[in-house]
């Protein structure tokens, strides 16, 4: 269980690092747009991410 969790965390870090590494200018623009969003909008994006992740896990596990 612990090894799987660390593997998942490593994959998240790799994916999160791709855009700033490949295109720092575009990443900065995206980040600036995120700063303009209201809390409710950011929470909605977080909720959609959680739901997509759960659906992917359910699909892969089943």
Secondary structure as UniProt FT lines:
FT   HELIX           2..22
FT   HELIX           24..36
FT   HELIX           39..61
//
